[in-house]
Amino acid sequence: MDPLSRSPPRRGPARGRRAAAALVVTAAAGVPAAVGANLTPLPDAAGALAAPWRIVALPDGKAPSTRFERATIDGVPAVRIVAEGSYGNLVHDLPTGTPAAGTLRWRWRLEQANAAADLRRKPGDDAALKVCASFAMPIDRVPFVERQILRLARSVSGEDLPAATVCYVWDPREATGTLLPNVYSARLRWIVLRGSGTATGNWFDESRDIAADFRRAFGDESAEVPPLQAIVVGADADNTGGRSSGAVAALRLDR
């Protein structure tokens, strides 16, 4: 399988500064004028990583980059995501002011879980497979202490880090439907979409009302659903040093 690596990985802030790094799911950069009703295919017809998709890894080799490889699995064109003591996201930035209206759809399968992962503990804060939506929530909606942390993280990184991110995660340890804040920053909140008892090695189709999920995860902070900032796909195993693998296919944003 060929790695999706036509362009070098983009680097994010240091994961070692965990309180700030938990915020770094994405930051808008190089956004095209319009994306249209659907996201750019992942991968494209030639099996490549096409703009505006970009890889966000850790700076200065602090951890290897998670591998993103084109694959055809059970006849399904997909991106296989392999994390081995690594960190990495595929990021699709969206134009400023993109309404958070519509349905996010995709197919995914977990091939190998990370047995050491535990989203409730800092040493286990690794995701075997995740699809995320980042929102451009106004910073004045963020609680005071977290607001200061976010401002500091934005200053250190030089990026407009999202104030709210919902990550749909495949996690065999947690029950399906569980909502959890990230252990390092409540700016990121997990929704366990496939949990304990879900069979590995099978494709599952997902369909999510992203506005409704924002209200569930962040409704305590904002009555209004802010614009979308980015869609993110990834996996990491840098905290546990473990290994996981899975695949994502047919990712689209329907209006």
C-alpha positions as a Markdown table, in Angstrom:
| # | Residue | x | y | z |
|---|---|---|---|---|
| 1 | Met | 0.0 | 0.0 | 0.0 |
| 2 | Asp | 1.2 | 3.5 | -0.9 |
| 3 | Pro | 1.4 | 6.1 | 1.8 |
| 4 | Leu | -0.7 | 9.2 | 1.2 |
| 5 | Ser | 2.3 | 11.6 | 1.2 |
| 6 | Arg | 2.5 | 13.8 | -1.8 |
| 7 | Ser | 3.3 | 16.7 | 0.4 |
| 8 | Pro | 5.3 | 16.7 | 3.7 |
| 9 | Pro | 3.3 | 16.6 | 7.0 |
| 10 | Arg | 2.3 | 19.9 | 8.5 |
| 11 | Arg | 3.5 | 20.2 | 12.1 |
| 12 | Gly | 1.4 | 21.2 | 15.1 |
| 13 | Pro | 2.4 | 22.4 | 18.6 |
| 14 | Ala | 4.3 | 20.1 | 21.0 |
| 15 | Arg | 2.2 | 17.2 | 22.3 |
| 16 | Gly | 4.4 | 17.3 | 25.5 |
| 17 | Arg | 2.6 | 20.4 | 26.5 |
| 18 | Arg | -0.5 | 18.3 | 27.0 |
| 19 | Ala | -2.9 | 21.0 | 28.3 |
| 20 | Ala | -2.3 | 23.0 | 25.1 |
| 21 | Ala | -1.7 | 20.1 | 22.8 |
| 22 | Ala | -5.1 | 18.6 | 23.5 |
| 23 | Leu | -6.5 | 21.6 | 21.7 |
| 24 | Val | -4.5 | 21.0 | 18.6 |
| 25 | Val | -6.9 | 18.9 | 16.6 |
| 26 | Thr | -6.6 | 21.5 | 13.9 |
| 27 | Ala | -6.2 | 25.1 | 13.1 |
| 28 | Ala | -7.4 | 26.7 | 9.9 |
| 29 | Ala | -4.8 | 27.4 | 7.3 |
| 30 | Gly | -4.6 | 27.6 | 3.5 |
| 31 | Val | -8.4 | 27.4 | 3.2 |
| 32 | Pro | -9.9 | 27.3 | -0.3 |
| 33 | Ala | -12.6 | 29.7 | -1.4 |
| 34 | Ala | -15.3 | 27.0 | -1.2 |
| 35 | Val | -15.6 | 23.3 | -0.4 |
| 36 | Gly | -19.1 | 22.6 | -1.7 |
| 37 | Ala | -21.7 | 20.3 | -0.3 |
| 38 | Asn | -19.2 | 17.4 | 0.2 |
| 39 | Leu | -15.7 | 17.1 | 1.5 |
| 40 | Thr | -12.9 | 16.5 | -0.9 |
| 41 | Pro | -12.7 | 12.7 | -1.4 |
| 42 | Leu | -10.3 | 10.9 | 0.9 |
| 43 | Pro | -8.4 | 9.6 | -1.0 |
| 44 | Asp | -9.1 | 11.0 | -4.4 |
| 45 | Ala | -9.7 | 8.9 | -7.6 |
| 46 | Ala | -5.9 | 8.5 | -8.1 |
| 47 | Gly | -5.5 | 7.3 | -4.5 |
| 48 | Ala | -3.7 | 10.4 | -3.4 |
| 49 | Leu | -4.1 | 12.9 | -0.6 |
| 50 | Ala | -5.7 | 15.9 | -2.4 |
| 51 | Ala | -5.8 | 19.5 | -1.1 |
| 52 | Pro | -7.2 | 20.8 | 1.2 |
| 53 | Trp | -6.5 | 17.5 | 3.1 |
| 54 | Arg | -3.2 | 17.8 | 5.0 |
| 55 | Ile | -1.3 | 15.8 | 7.5 |
| 56 | Val | -0.7 | 17.4 | 10.9 |
| 57 | Ala | 2.0 | 15.6 | 13.0 |
| 58 | Leu | 4.1 | 16.5 | 16.0 |
| 59 | Pro | 7.0 | 19.0 | 15.7 |
| 60 | Asp | 10.6 | 18.2 | 15.8 |
| 61 | Gly | 10.1 | 14.4 | 15.7 |
| 62 | Lys | 8.8 | 14.2 | 19.2 |
| 63 | Ala | 6.8 | 11.2 | 18.1 |
| 64 | Pro | 6.5 | 9.4 | 14.7 |
| 65 | Ser | 3.7 | 10.4 | 12.5 |
| 66 | Thr | 0.7 | 8.1 | 12.3 |
| 67 | Arg | 0.6 | 6.4 | 8.9 |
| 68 | Phe | -2.1 | 7.1 | 6.4 |
| 69 | Glu | -2.2 | 4.6 | 3.5 |
| 70 | Arg | -4.5 | 4.0 | 0.6 |
| 71 | Ala | -6.1 | 0.6 | 0.6 |
| 72 | Thr | -9.0 | -1.4 | -0.8 |
| 73 | Ile | -10.6 | -3.5 | 1.9 |
| 74 | Asp | -13.4 | -5.9 | 1.0 |
| 75 | Gly | -13.8 | -3.9 | -2.2 |
| 76 | Val | -14.0 | -0.6 | -0.4 |
| 77 | Pro | -11.5 | 2.2 | -1.4 |
| 78 | Ala | -10.3 | 3.6 | 2.0 |
| 79 | Val | -7.6 | 5.2 | 4.0 |
| 80 | Arg | -5.9 | 2.8 | 6.4 |
| 81 | Ile | -4.7 | 4.5 | 9.6 |
| 82 | Val | -1.9 | 2.8 | 11.6 |
| 83 | Ala | -0.7 | 4.3 | 14.9 |
| 84 | Glu | 2.5 | 2.8 | 16.5 |
| 85 | Gly | 3.7 | 5.0 | 19.3 |
| 86 | Ser | 2.7 | 7.8 | 17.0 |
| 87 | Tyr | 0.5 | 10.9 | 16.5 |
| 88 | Gly | -1.1 | 12.3 | 13.5 |
| 89 | Asn | -4.3 | 13.7 | 11.9 |
| 90 | Leu | -5.6 | 14.2 | 8.4 |
| 91 | Val | -7.2 | 17.7 | 8.5 |
| 92 | His | -9.7 | 19.2 | 6.0 |
| 93 | Asp | -9.9 | 22.9 | 6.7 |
| 94 | Leu | -13.2 | 24.7 | 5.9 |
| 95 | Pro | -13.9 | 28.2 | 4.8 |
| 96 | Thr | -14.6 | 30.8 | 7.5 |
| 97 | Gly | -18.2 | 30.9 | 8.5 |
| 98 | Thr | -19.1 | 27.4 | 7.2 |
| 99 | Pro | -22.5 | 26.6 | 8.8 |
| 100 | Ala | -22.6 | 23.6 | 11.1 |
| 101 | Ala | -25.7 | 22.3 | 9.4 |
| 102 | Gly | -26.0 | 18.9 | 7.7 |
| 103 | Thr | -25.0 | 15.3 | 8.2 |
| 104 | Leu | -21.5 | 13.9 | 8.5 |
| 105 | Arg | -21.3 | 10.5 | 7.0 |
| 106 | Trp | -18.6 | 7.9 | 6.7 |
| 107 | Arg | -17.7 | 4.2 | 6.9 |
| 108 | Trp | -15.1 | 2.8 | 9.2 |
| 109 | Arg | -13.7 | -0.3 | 10.7 |
| 110 | Leu | -11.3 | -1.1 | 13.5 |
| 111 | Glu | -8.8 | -3.8 | 12.7 |
| 112 | Gln | -6.6 | -3.7 | 15.8 |
| 113 | Ala | -7.5 | -1.9 | 19.1 |
| 114 | Asn | -4.8 | -0.4 | 21.4 |
| 115 | Ala | -5.2 | -2.5 | 24.5 |
| 116 | Ala | -3.4 | 0.1 | 26.7 |
| 117 | Ala | -5.7 | 3.0 | 25.7 |
| 118 | Asp | -7.9 | 4.6 | 28.3 |
| 119 | Leu | -9.6 | 7.9 | 27.5 |
| 120 | Arg | -10.2 | 8.5 | 31.2 |
| 121 | Arg | -6.5 | 8.5 | 32.2 |
| 122 | Lys | -3.7 | 10.8 | 30.9 |
| 123 | Pro | -1.3 | 7.9 | 30.3 |
| 124 | Gly | -3.9 | 6.2 | 28.2 |
| 125 | Asp | -5.1 | 9.2 | 26.2 |
| 126 | Asp | -4.9 | 7.5 | 22.8 |
| 127 | Ala | -7.6 | 7.0 | 20.2 |
| 128 | Ala | -7.4 | 4.0 | 17.9 |
| 129 | Leu | -9.7 | 5.7 | 15.3 |
| 130 | Lys | -11.5 | 9.0 | 15.4 |
| 131 | Val | -13.4 | 11.4 | 13.1 |
| 132 | Cys | -13.8 | 14.9 | 14.5 |
| 133 | Ala | -15.6 | 18.2 | 13.8 |
| 134 | Ser | -14.0 | 21.4 | 15.0 |
| 135 | Phe | -16.1 | 24.5 | 15.7 |
| 136 | Ala | -15.2 | 28.2 | 15.6 |
| 137 | Met | -16.8 | 28.9 | 18.9 |
| 138 | Pro | -16.3 | 32.5 | 20.2 |
| 139 | Ile | -13.7 | 32.5 | 23.0 |
| 140 | Asp | -16.0 | 34.4 | 25.3 |
| 141 | Arg | -18.2 | 31.3 | 25.6 |
| 142 | Val | -15.3 | 29.3 | 27.1 |
| 143 | Pro | -15.1 | 29.2 | 30.9 |
| 144 | Phe | -12.6 | 31.7 | 32.3 |
| 145 | Val | -9.7 | 29.3 | 33.3 |
| 146 | Glu | -9.9 | 27.4 | 30.1 |
| 147 | Arg | -10.1 | 30.6 | 28.1 |
| 148 | Gln | -6.7 | 31.7 | 29.5 |
| 149 | Ile | -5.2 | 28.3 | 28.6 |
| 150 | Leu | -6.7 | 28.5 | 25.1 |
| 151 | Arg | -5.3 | 32.0 | 24.6 |
| 152 | Leu | -1.9 | 30.9 | 25.8 |
| 153 | Ala | -2.0 | 27.9 | 23.5 |
| 154 | Arg | -2.9 | 30.1 | 20.5 |
| 155 | Ser | -0.1 | 32.5 | 21.4 |
| 156 | Val | 2.5 | 29.7 | 21.7 |
| 157 | Ser | 1.4 | 27.9 | 18.5 |
| 158 | Gly | 0.6 | 30.9 | 16.4 |
| 159 | Glu | -2.5 | 29.1 | 15.3 |
| 160 | Asp | -6.2 | 29.9 | 15.6 |
| 161 | Leu | -6.9 | 26.7 | 17.7 |
| 162 | Pro | -10.5 | 25.6 | 17.9 |
| 163 | Ala | -12.5 | 26.4 | 21.1 |
| 164 | Ala | -14.7 | 23.4 | 20.6 |
| 165 | Thr | -14.1 | 20.0 | 19.0 |
| 166 | Val | -16.3 | 16.9 | 19.0 |
| 167 | Cys | -14.5 | 13.7 | 18.2 |
| 168 | Tyr | -16.4 | 10.5 | 17.4 |
| 169 | Val | -14.2 | 7.7 | 18.6 |
| 170 | Trp | -14.0 | 3.9 | 18.3 |
| 171 | Asp | -13.0 | 2.7 | 21.8 |
| 172 | Pro | -13.5 | -0.9 | 22.9 |
| 173 | Arg | -13.2 | 0.0 | 26.6 |
| 174 | Glu | -16.2 | 2.4 | 26.8 |
| 175 | Ala | -19.9 | 1.9 | 26.3 |
| 176 | Thr | -21.4 | 3.1 | 23.0 |
| 177 | Gly | -22.9 | 6.5 | 23.5 |
| 178 | Thr | -20.5 | 7.6 | 26.2 |
| 179 | Leu | -19.7 | 11.4 | 26.3 |
| 180 | Leu | -16.3 | 12.3 | 27.8 |
| 181 | Pro | -14.2 | 15.4 | 28.0 |
| 182 | Asn | -10.6 | 15.0 | 27.0 |
| 183 | Val | -8.5 | 14.4 | 30.1 |
| 184 | Tyr | -6.1 | 17.3 | 29.2 |
| 185 | Ser | -8.6 | 19.8 | 27.9 |
| 186 | Ala | -12.4 | 20.1 | 27.9 |
| 187 | Arg | -12.1 | 22.0 | 24.6 |
| 188 | Leu | -12.2 | 18.5 | 23.1 |
| 189 | Arg | -15.0 | 16.1 | 23.9 |
| 190 | Trp | -15.3 | 12.5 | 22.9 |
| 191 | Ile | -18.5 | 10.7 | 21.8 |
| 192 | Val | -17.9 | 6.9 | 21.8 |
| 193 | Leu | -19.7 | 5.9 | 18.6 |
| 194 | Arg | -18.4 | 2.3 | 18.6 |
| 195 | Gly | -17.7 | 0.9 | 22.0 |
| 196 | Ser | -17.3 | -2.3 | 24.0 |
| 197 | Gly | -18.8 | -5.3 | 22.3 |
| 198 | Thr | -18.5 | -3.9 | 18.7 |
| 199 | Ala | -16.8 | -6.5 | 16.5 |
| 200 | Thr | -13.5 | -5.5 | 14.9 |
| 201 | Gly | -12.8 | -6.3 | 11.3 |
| 202 | Asn | -16.3 | -5.2 | 10.1 |
| 203 | Trp | -17.4 | -2.1 | 8.2 |
| 204 | Phe | -19.9 | 0.2 | 10.0 |
| 205 | Asp | -21.8 | 3.1 | 8.4 |
| 206 | Glu | -22.2 | 6.3 | 10.4 |
| 207 | Ser | -24.5 | 9.3 | 10.0 |
| 208 | Arg | -24.3 | 12.1 | 12.5 |
| 209 | Asp | -26.2 | 15.4 | 12.9 |
| 210 | Ile | -23.2 | 17.5 | 13.8 |
| 211 | Ala | -25.2 | 20.4 | 15.1 |
| 212 | Ala | -27.1 | 18.1 | 17.5 |
| 213 | Asp | -23.9 | 16.5 | 18.7 |
| 214 | Phe | -22.4 | 20.0 | 19.3 |
| 215 | Arg | -25.4 | 20.8 | 21.5 |
| 216 | Arg | -25.0 | 17.6 | 23.4 |
| 217 | Ala | -21.3 | 18.1 | 24.0 |
| 218 | Phe | -21.0 | 21.9 | 24.4 |
| 219 | Gly | -24.6 | 23.0 | 25.0 |
| 220 | Asp | -23.6 | 24.0 | 28.6 |
| 221 | Glu | -21.4 | 26.6 | 27.1 |
| 222 | Ser | -23.2 | 27.8 | 23.9 |
| 223 | Ala | -26.9 | 27.9 | 23.1 |
| 224 | Glu | -25.9 | 28.6 | 19.5 |
| 225 | Val | -24.1 | 26.2 | 17.2 |
| 226 | Pro | -21.0 | 28.0 | 15.9 |
| 227 | Pro | -19.6 | 27.6 | 12.3 |
| 228 | Leu | -17.5 | 24.6 | 11.4 |
| 229 | Gln | -13.8 | 25.1 | 11.3 |
| 230 | Ala | -12.5 | 21.7 | 10.1 |
| 231 | Ile | -13.1 | 18.0 | 9.7 |
| 232 | Val | -10.4 | 15.7 | 11.1 |
| 233 | Val | -9.6 | 12.0 | 10.8 |
| 234 | Gly | -6.8 | 10.3 | 12.8 |
| 235 | Ala | -5.4 | 8.0 | 15.4 |
| 236 | Asp | -2.6 | 8.2 | 18.0 |
| 237 | Ala | -0.7 | 5.9 | 20.3 |
| 238 | Asp | 2.1 | 8.3 | 21.5 |
| 239 | Asn | 1.0 | 8.2 | 25.2 |
| 240 | Thr | 0.8 | 4.4 | 25.5 |
| 241 | Gly | 3.4 | 3.5 | 23.0 |
| 242 | Gly | 1.0 | 0.9 | 21.7 |
| 243 | Arg | -0.4 | 0.0 | 18.3 |
| 244 | Ser | -3.7 | 0.3 | 16.6 |
| 245 | Ser | -5.0 | 0.1 | 13.0 |
| 246 | Gly | -8.3 | 0.9 | 11.3 |
| 247 | Ala | -9.7 | 2.4 | 8.1 |
| 248 | Val | -12.1 | 5.2 | 7.1 |
| 249 | Ala | -13.9 | 5.5 | 3.8 |
| 250 | Ala | -16.7 | 7.4 | 2.0 |
| 251 | Leu | -16.4 | 10.5 | 4.3 |
| 252 | Arg | -18.8 | 13.3 | 3.2 |
| 253 | Leu | -20.6 | 16.3 | 4.6 |
| 254 | Asp | -24.2 | 16.4 | 3.2 |
| 255 | Arg | -26.1 | 19.7 | 3.4 |
